Amino acid sequence: MAYPDTYYKRTMADQTTRPALSGVVECDAVIIGAGLAGLTTALQLTRAGKRVTVLEAESVGFGASGRNGGFVGPGYATGGDDIARVTGKDAARKLHHLSIEGMDFIRDNIRTLGIEDAQPELGIMSVLRYDDGESLKAYAEETRREYGYELEYMDRDAVRAVLKSERYFQALRNPNAFHMHPLNYLRAIAVEIERLGGRICEQSPAVSVDFSGAEKRVKTSGGEVKAKDVVFTTGGYTGSLNGKLKRSYLPIATYVMVSEDAPELIASAIATKSAIGDNRRAGDYYRLVDGGRRILWGGRITTHAASTAGLVKELRAEMVGTYPQLAGLKTELAWSGLMSYARHLMPQIGRMSPGVWYCTAFGGHGLNTTAIGGKVIAEGILGETERYKLFEPFGLVWAGGLAGLAVAQLTYWKLQAQDWWRERAA
């Protein structure tokens, strides 16, 4: 299957295609899934001199890692207080520092590997849709005190000077966070893995696994890989190969659209290069691409197959409701993709059994968390650290199957209604 038709596919810099696995390969580690988590794990292992084979059912970056919003900033899909209630305050602090490290890790790779096609742009704004500047000031102060991390407070006038909408009030801008072209980043990481001696096999879905011995075996239709360690990094596209993993997350679809080329019209509404996300629990996110010539706008989730065109109509209504001056802006391209969400809203990172690792459930967490997940799994395989154990309290709990999907959809609709009422009560 080819890449879905996305903005990222149309602007993909590296066009390399890789052959499928053929014959028997022996190596140190086999990684199933060539998204950000899998390729980061492979990168760190090959940097350490390990022989690595990556099996990808489609093409490098085919899944959520290659067609998301491109946001790279610290934090998790759930709040710090919720994390601390499960792990304790000290572990929660360490987990937050890991998310910052993941952001810096991606930035460092872009710089040291010269990945200009990733097109990193500094700044992410988190914007309130109701008037409550004091809460933002308090949060910024807590972040500075707890983590030594600075956030920039923007009052209503400062926000509306760059986001010309009456829907917005105050904001926090993270000057160290950034947004980028995720597929170009992934493709460049794949090239570096191969330069270091790693092997990436596309069109090579794993069809069976044997974990019974010290040497793990993973078979595809065309070959077999034998390795001491196997890592599952398949996200929302996990099949039935590993039942425990598949039962532990919910596949959630999200939707993205990109506008036509209309820089002057877009500038009448958005006058910042920062990416933007609103504070609603069922909110939208967007950013300028092509040097401000287009808007990439994402949001909405469904737990079942839905019409992309229908969901894009909802996204357009939200965009125009926020920026009436963009009513004439046409949508040029839209797509959807599956993310994996765990019931506890944290990533699932750890060791299932000796030599069998997992790194998944990154829906809503941003690219930074996916990257640090791959990094700590590699450290665990190499015996360098056991930082992956920080995620043990958020393990492979059953996600509820069809009932879990129904609850997730109802919860999303409930959050949308709560957001609506809160804005109108402000």
C-alpha positions in Angstrom: 0.0 0.0 0.0 1.3 3.5 -0.9 1.4 6.4 1.5 -2.0 8.0 2.1 -2.2 11.3 0.2 -1.2 13.8 2.8 0.6 17.1 2.7 3.6 15.3 4.1 3.6 12.8 1.3 3.4 15.6 -1.3 6.4 17.4 0.3 8.4 14.3 1.2 12.1 14.9 0.4 13.5 11.4 0.5 11.9 9.0 -2.0 13.9 5.9 -1.1 12.1 2.5 -1.3 13.4 -0.5 0.5 13.1 -4.2 -0.4 11.1 -6.6 1.6 12.7 -9.1 3.9 14.1 -12.1 2.1 15.7 -15.2 3.6 17.0 -15.6 7.1 18.6 -12.7 9.0 20.4 -13.0 12.3 21.0 -9.8 14.3 21.0 -8.4 17.8 17.5 -6.8 17.8 14.5 -6.9 15.5 12.0 -4.0 15.7 8.5 -4.3 14.4 7.3 -1.0 13.1 9.1 1.9 11.3 7.4 4.8 13.0 9.1 7.3 15.3 9.3 4.9 18.3 10.8 2.0 16.2 13.2 4.1 14.3 14.4 5.9 17.4 15.1 2.6 19.1 16.9 1.4 16.0 18.9 4.6 15.8 20.2 4.3 19.3 21.0 0.7 19.0 22.9 1.1 15.8 24.8 4.1 17.3 25.9 1.6 20.0 27.1 -0.8 17.4 24.3 -3.3 17.5 23.0 -5.2 14.5 19.4 -4.2 14.0 16.6 -5.2 11.6 13.4 -3.1 11.3 10.3 -4.7 9.8 7.7 -2.4 8.4 4.4 -3.6 7.0 4.1 -0.6 4.7 6.7 2.1 4.2 8.8 4.2 6.7 6.5 6.6 8.4 3.3 5.2 6.9 1.3 5.4 10.2 0.6 8.2 12.7 4.3 9.1 13.0 4.4 10.4 9.4 1.0 12.2 9.2 0.4 14.0 12.5 0.4 17.6 13.5 4.1 17.8 13.9 4.1 19.3 17.4 7.2 18.7 19.5 6.9 19.9 23.1 7.0 18.5 26.7 4.2 16.9 28.6 1.8 14.0 28.2 -1.8 13.5 27.2 -2.8 13.4 30.8 -2.0 16.0 33.5 0.9 16.1 35.9 -1.4 15.8 38.9 -3.0 12.7 37.5 0.4 11.2 36.9 1.6 12.0 40.4 -1.4 10.3 41.9 -0.3 7.1 40.3 3.5 7.3 40.5 4.2 9.7 43.4 5.5 13.2 43.0 9.2 12.3 42.5 8.5 9.8 39.7 6.1 12.3 38.1 8.8 14.9 38.0 11.2 12.5 36.4 8.7 11.5 33.8 8.1 15.2 32.9 11.9 15.7 32.6 11.9 12.7 30.2 9.3 14.5 28.0 11.6 17.5 27.9 14.5 15.3 27.0 12.5 13.8 24.1 12.0 17.2 22.7 15.7 18.1 23.0 16.6 14.7 21.5 14.7 15.4 18.3 16.1 18.9 18.1 19.7 17.6 18.5 19.2 15.0 15.8 17.9 17.7 13.4 21.0 19.8 14.1 23.7 17.1 14.1 22.3 15.2 11.1 21.5 18.3 9.2 17.9 17.4 8.6 16.9 20.7 7.0 13.9 19.1 5.4 12.3 18.7 8.8 11.7 22.5 8.7 11.7 23.0 12.5 9.9 26.2 13.6 10.2 27.4 17.2 7.2 28.1 19.4 4.0 26.5 20.5 1.1 28.5 21.9 -1.5 27.1 24.3 -4.5 29.4 24.1 -7.5 29.9 26.4 -10.9 30.2 24.9 -12.3 31.8 28.1 -10.9 34.6 30.3 -8.7 33.2 33.0 -5.2 34.7 32.9 -4.5 34.1 36.5 -4.6 30.3 36.1 -2.0 30.5 33.3 0.3 32.7 35.3 0.1 30.2 38.2 0.9 27.3 35.9 3.8 29.1 34.4 5.2 29.9 37.8 4.8 26.2 38.9 6.5 25.0 35.8 9.4 27.4 36.4 9.7 26.4 40.1 9.3 22.6 39.6 11.3 22.1 36.4 13.3 25.3 35.8 11.4 25.6 32.5 10.3 29.0 31.3 6.9 29.6 29.6 6.0 33.0 28.2 2.6 34.5 29.4 0.6 36.4 26.8 -2.3 38.6 27.8 -5.4 39.0 25.7 -4.1 41.9 23.7 -0.8 40.1 22.9 -2.8 37.0 21.8 -5.2 38.9 19.6 -2.4 40.8 18.0 -1.2 37.6 16.4 -4.4 35.4 16.5 -7.0 37.7 15.2 -10.0 36.0 16.8 -12.5 37.0 19.5 -12.6 33.4 20.6 -9.2 33.6 22.3 -8.1 35.2 25.5 -4.8 34.6 27.2 -2.0 32.1 26.3 1.2 30.5 27.3 3.9 30.3 24.6 6.6 27.6 24.9 9.6 29.2 23.2 11.7 26.0 23.3 9.0 23.7 21.8 8.7 23.5 18.1 6.8 22.1 15.2 8.2 20.3 12.1 7.6 18.1 9.1 7.5 14.7 10.8 7.7 12.5 7.7 10.9 14.2 6.5 12.4 13.8 10.0 11.6 10.1 10.0 12.9 9.5 6.5 16.2 11.1 7.4 16.5 9.0 10.6 16.0 5.9 8.5 18.8 6.9 6.2 21.1 7.4 9.2 20.2 3.9 10.6 21.2 2.4 7.3 24.4 4.4 7.2 25.3 2.9 10.6 24.7 -0.6 9.3 21.0 -1.2 10.3 18.6 -2.8 7.9 15.0 -1.6 7.2 12.7 -3.9 5.3 9.5 -2.4 3.9 6.4 -4.3 2.8 7.4 -6.8 5.4 4.5 -7.4 7.9 5.4 -9.9 10.7 3.1 -12.9 10.4 4.3 -15.0 13.3 6.6 -14.8 16.3 8.3 -17.4 18.5 9.5 -16.1 21.9 10.0 -19.5 23.5 13.8 -19.5 23.5 16.6 -17.1 24.2 16.7 -16.5 20.4 13.5 -14.8 19.3 12.1 -15.6 15.8 10.0 -13.3 13.8 8.7 -14.5 10.4 7.3 -12.5 7.4 5.9 -14.0 4.2 9.4 -13.8 2.6 11.8 -14.5 5.4 12.7 -14.7 9.1 14.7 -12.7 11.6 16.5 -14.3 14.6 17.5 -11.9 17.4 18.0 -11.8 21.1 15.6 -8.9 21.5 12.3 -8.0 19.7 10.6 -4.6 20.1 6.9 -3.9 19.2 6.4 -0.3 18.1 3.3 -0.7 15.9 0.9 1.9 17.5 -2.6 2.2 16.1 -1.8 -0.3 13.3 -1.0 -3.2 15.7 -2.5 -6.4 14.4 -3.3 -9.7 16.1 0.4 -10.8 16.2 0.6 -9.9 19.9 -2.8 -10.3 21.5 -1.9 -8.8 24.9 -0.5 -5.6 23.2 -3.5 -5.3 20.9 -6.0 -5.6 23.8 -4.2 -2.9 25.8 -5.0 0.1 23.6 -7.8 1.7 21.6 -7.4 2.6 18.0 -8.6 6.2 17.7 -8.9 8.0 14.3 -8.0 11.7 14.1 -8.4 14.1 11.2 -6.2 16.8 9.5 -6.8 19.2 6.7 -4.5 21.6 4.7 -5.7 24.7 3.1 -5.1 26.1 -0.4 -2.2 28.4 -1.0 -3.5 31.8 0.2 -0.8 33.7 2.2 -2.5 37.1 2.2 -5.9 35.7 3.4 -4.2 33.5 6.0 -2.1 36.5 7.3 -5.4 38.4 7.9 -6.1 35.8 10.7 -2.8 34.3 11.9 0.3 36.5 12.3 2.6 34.1 14.1 4.9 31.2 13.1 4.2 29.5 16.4 1.9 26.4 16.4 -1.4 26.8 18.2 -3.5 24.5 20.4 -6.5 25.6 22.4 -7.2 24.6 26.0 -10.4 22.6 25.3 -10.3 19.0 26.3 -11.7 18.2 22.8 -9.8 21.0 21.1 -8.1 21.8 17.8 -4.5 22.3 16.8 -3.0 24.1 13.8 0.0 25.7 12.4 1.2 27.5 9.3 3.2 25.5 6.7 4.9 26.4 3.4 6.3 29.6 4.9 2.8 30.8 5.9 1.2 30.0 2.6 -1.1 27.3 4.0 -2.7 26.3 7.2 -2.5 22.7 8.6 -5.5 22.2 10.9 -6.2 19.1 12.9 -8.7 17.8 15.5 -11.8 15.7 16.0 -11.6 12.0 16.9 -13.7 9.0 16.2 -13.6 5.4 17.5 -15.2 4.0 14.3 -14.7 4.3 10.6 -16.0 7.7 9.6 -16.2 9.8 6.5 -13.1 12.0 6.3 -15.1 14.5 4.2 -17.8 14.7 6.9 -15.3 15.3 9.6 -13.4 17.9 7.6 -16.7 19.8 7.3 -16.7 19.9 11.1 -13.1 21.1 11.1 -13.8 23.8 8.6 -16.8 24.9 10.7 -14.5 25.2 13.7 -11.9 27.1 11.8 -14.4 29.6 10.4 -16.1 29.9 13.8 -12.7 30.9 15.2 -11.6 33.0 12.2 -14.7 34.3 10.2 -12.3 36.1 7.9 -11.2 32.6 6.6 -14.7 31.7 5.3 -13.4 31.8 1.7 -10.3 29.7 2.4 -10.6 26.4 0.5 -9.5 23.1 1.8 -7.1 21.5 -0.6 -6.3 18.2 1.1 -7.5 16.1 4.1 -6.6 12.8 5.6 -7.1 10.6 8.7 -5.0 8.1 10.6 -5.1 5.8 13.6 -3.4 6.6 16.9 -3.2 4.2 19.8 -4.6 5.4 23.2 -4.3 3.5 26.5 -7.1 3.6 29.0 -4.8 5.4 31.4 -3.9 8.0 28.8 -0.1 7.4 29.2 2.3 5.7 26.8 2.9 2.0 27.2 6.7 1.5 27.4 8.4 -1.5 29.0 9.5 -5.2 28.9 6.8 -7.9 28.4 9.2 -10.7 29.1 13.0 -11.3 28.8 14.0 -10.0 25.4 10.4 -8.8 24.4 9.8 -5.1 24.6 6.9 -2.7 23.7 6.8 1.0 23.0 3.3 2.2 22.0 0.1 4.1 22.9 1.5 7.6 22.0 -1.8 9.1 20.8 -2.1 12.7 22.0 1.4 12.8 23.5 3.4 14.5 20.8 6.5 13.5 18.9 8.7 14.2 21.9 7.2 11.4 24.0 7.3 8.9 21.2 11.0 9.6 20.7 12.0 9.3 24.4 10.1 6.1 24.5 12.3 4.6 21.8 15.4 6.0 23.5 14.7 4.5 26.9 13.8 1.1 25.4 17.2 1.1 23.6 18.9 2.0 26.9 17.2 -1.0 28.5 18.2 -3.4 25.8 21.8 -2.1 26.0 21.8 -2.4 29.8 22.6 1.3 30.2 19.7 2.4 32.3 16.3 1.1 33.6 14.5 4.4 32.9 11.8 2.6 31.0 10.6 1.3 34.4 9.3 4.8 35.2 6.4 3.9 32.9 5.7 0.6 34.7 2.7 2.0 36.7 1.0 2.6 33.3 1.2 -1.0 31.9 -0.6 -3.1 29.4 -4.0 -2.9 31.0 -7.0 -4.1 29.1 -8.6 -1.2 27.2 -12.1 -2.6 27.2 -12.5 -3.9 23.6 -15.6 -2.7 21.8 -17.1 -1.4 25.1 -13.9 0.6 25.7 -14.3 2.2 22.2 -17.9 3.1 23.0 -17.0 4.6 26.3 -14.1 6.6 24.7 -16.5 8.0 22.0 -19.1 9.0 24.6 -16.4 10.5 26.8 -15.2 12.6 23.8 -18.7 13.9 23.1 -19.2 14.7 26.8 -15.9 16.7 26.8 -17.1 18.6 23.7 -20.3 19.5 25.5 -18.5 20.6 28.6 -16.1 22.7 26.5 -19.2 24.3 24.8 -20.9 25.2 28.1 -17.7 26.5 29.8 -17.0 28.9 26.9 -20.5 30.3 27.0 -20.6 30.6 30.7 -17.3 32.6 30.7 
